[in-house]
């Protein structure tokens, strides 16, 4: 980890039943991502080394996992950089080069625009000195009732209230 990076607290550890395959530290086979603010990139970043059991073709991280990783880091960028919990509205991906398993990588996202309801973000995966994949997305900041209905949280823990519309 770069000493200039600031760790981002995982506020979802308090969420009932939290077991995100991307970021839960307790998920049995997930990525267990930790997120940081990288001021040099103006982005939220998450270092990882993908395991071979996450491959599509031998030695290549499955594109679905790459999409999930870029979607996830956008959500954390919205939380940390825009102060909003979001749901994905749309995500457009481009896979540039194979992302190899067993190779250290960095998943990054920045906020391009943050409105009252929508956040626009860009994400990418860096490894071996180059961009392996990138995405652009729109993310929806729900109201308290929308968040409660979508997640089943009743009541919604108070820690999330400042991040909802």
C-alpha positions as CSV (number, residue, x, y, z in Angstrom):
1,X,0.0,0.0,0.0
2,X,1.1,3.5,-0.8
3,X,1.8,5.6,2.3
4,X,0.0,8.6,0.7
5,X,-3.3,6.6,0.5
6,X,-5.9,7.2,3.2
7,X,-7.8,4.1,4.3
8,X,-11.6,4.3,3.8
9,X,-13.7,2.8,6.6
10,X,-16.0,0.0,5.6
11,X,-19.3,1.3,7.0
12,X,-21.2,-1.7,5.7
13,X,-19.7,-4.0,8.4
14,X,-22.7,-2.8,10.5
15,X,-25.3,-3.8,7.9
16,X,-27.4,-6.8,8.9
17,X,-26.4,-9.8,6.8
18,X,-23.6,-8.0,5.0
19,X,-21.6,-10.5,2.9
20,X,-20.6,-8.7,-0.3
21,X,-18.5,-10.9,-2.6
22,X,-16.3,-7.9,-3.5
23,X,-15.7,-6.1,-0.2
24,X,-16.8,-8.2,2.8
25,X,-13.8,-9.3,4.9
26,X,-15.9,-12.3,6.0
27,X,-17.0,-13.6,2.6
28,X,-15.8,-17.2,2.2
29,X,-14.3,-16.9,-1.2
30,X,-14.7,-13.2,-2.2
31,X,-12.2,-10.5,-3.0
32,X,-12.2,-8.9,0.4
33,X,-11.3,-5.5,-1.1
34,X,-10.0,-2.7,1.1
35,X,-10.5,0.8,-0.3
36,X,-8.2,3.9,-0.1
37,X,-8.3,7.4,-1.3
38,X,-5.4,8.1,-3.6
39,X,-5.0,11.9,-3.8
40,X,-2.5,11.6,-6.7
41,X,-5.1,9.9,-8.9
42,X,-8.0,11.8,-7.4
43,X,-9.6,8.4,-7.0
44,X,-10.7,5.7,-4.7
45,X,-8.4,2.6,-5.2
46,X,-8.5,-1.0,-4.2
47,X,-5.4,-3.2,-4.5
48,X,-5.8,-6.9,-5.2
49,X,-4.2,-10.0,-6.7
50,X,-6.9,-12.1,-8.4
51,X,-6.7,-15.8,-7.7
52,X,-6.7,-18.5,-10.3
53,X,-10.1,-19.8,-9.1
54,X,-11.6,-16.6,-10.4
55,X,-10.4,-17.2,-13.9
56,X,-12.5,-17.5,-17.0
57,X,-9.9,-18.8,-19.4
58,X,-6.8,-20.3,-17.6
59,X,-4.7,-17.5,-16.1
60,X,-7.2,-14.7,-17.1
61,X,-9.6,-13.1,-14.6
62,X,-13.2,-13.6,-15.7
63,X,-14.7,-10.5,-17.4
64,X,-17.7,-10.7,-15.1
65,X,-15.4,-10.4,-12.0
66,X,-13.7,-7.4,-13.7
67,X,-17.1,-5.8,-14.3
68,X,-18.1,-6.4,-10.6
69,X,-14.8,-4.9,-9.4
70,X,-15.2,-1.8,-11.5
71,X,-18.8,-1.4,-10.4
72,X,-17.9,-1.9,-6.7
73,X,-15.1,0.7,-6.7
74,X,-17.5,3.2,-8.3
75,X,-19.8,2.7,-5.4
76,X,-17.0,3.3,-2.9
77,X,-15.9,6.4,-4.9
78,X,-19.5,7.7,-4.7
79,X,-19.6,7.0,-0.9
80,X,-16.2,8.6,-0.2
81,X,-15.8,11.3,-2.8
82,X,-19.5,12.4,-3.3
83,X,-20.9,11.4,0.1
84,X,-23.6,9.2,-1.3
85,X,-24.7,5.5,-1.1
86,X,-25.6,4.5,-4.6
87,X,-27.2,1.7,-6.6
88,X,-25.9,1.1,-10.2
89,X,-28.2,2.5,-12.9
90,X,-26.0,1.7,-15.9
91,X,-22.4,0.5,-16.5
92,X,-20.6,0.4,-19.8
93,X,-17.4,-1.6,-20.0
94,X,-14.5,-1.9,-22.3
95,X,-12.0,-4.7,-21.9
96,X,-8.6,-3.6,-23.4
97,X,-6.2,-6.4,-22.5
98,X,-6.3,-9.7,-20.6
99,X,-6.2,-9.3,-16.8
100,X,-4.0,-12.1,-15.6
101,X,-4.6,-13.9,-12.3
102,X,-1.8,-14.0,-9.8
103,X,-0.7,-10.5,-10.8
104,X,-1.0,-7.5,-8.5
105,X,-3.6,-5.0,-9.8
106,X,-5.3,-1.8,-8.8
107,X,-9.0,-1.1,-9.3
108,X,-9.6,2.7,-9.4
109,X,-12.6,5.0,-9.7
110,X,-13.2,8.7,-9.9
111,X,-16.3,10.8,-9.8
112,X,-17.1,12.7,-12.9
113,X,-20.3,14.4,-11.8
114,X,-22.4,14.3,-8.6
115,X,-25.9,15.6,-8.8
116,X,-28.7,15.3,-6.2
117,X,-30.0,12.0,-7.6
118,X,-27.3,10.7,-10.0
119,X,-23.6,10.2,-9.8
120,X,-21.5,9.7,-12.9
121,X,-18.2,7.8,-12.4
122,X,-15.3,6.3,-14.3
123,X,-13.4,3.2,-13.2
124,X,-10.5,1.2,-14.5
125,X,-8.2,-1.7,-13.6
126,X,-4.4,-1.2,-13.8
127,X,-1.9,-4.1,-13.8
128,X,1.5,-4.7,-15.4
129,X,1.9,-1.0,-16.1
130,X,-1.2,-0.7,-18.3
131,X,-5.0,-0.3,-18.2
132,X,-6.7,-3.7,-18.6
133,X,-10.3,-2.6,-18.5
134,X,-12.4,0.5,-18.0
135,X,-16.0,1.5,-17.4
136,X,-18.3,4.5,-17.2
137,X,-21.5,4.4,-15.2
138,X,-24.4,6.2,-13.7
139,X,-25.3,5.5,-10.1
140,X,-28.6,6.4,-8.3
141,X,-28.7,7.8,-4.8
142,X,-31.8,6.4,-3.2
143,X,-34.1,7.9,-0.7
144,X,-34.4,6.3,2.7
145,X,-37.6,4.4,1.8
146,X,-36.1,3.2,-1.5
147,X,-33.0,2.0,0.3
148,X,-35.0,0.2,2.9
149,X,-37.2,-1.5,0.3
150,X,-34.3,-2.6,-1.9
151,X,-32.1,-3.9,1.0
152,X,-34.8,-5.2,3.4
153,X,-33.2,-3.1,6.2
154,X,-35.9,-2.4,8.8
155,X,-34.9,-0.1,10.3
156,X,-32.1,1.3,8.2
157,X,-29.0,1.7,10.5
158,X,-28.4,5.4,11.4
159,X,-24.9,5.4,10.0
160,X,-26.3,5.3,6.5
161,X,-28.8,8.1,6.8
162,X,-26.3,11.0,5.9
163,X,-25.5,9.2,2.6
164,X,-29.1,8.8,1.4
165,X,-31.3,11.3,-0.4
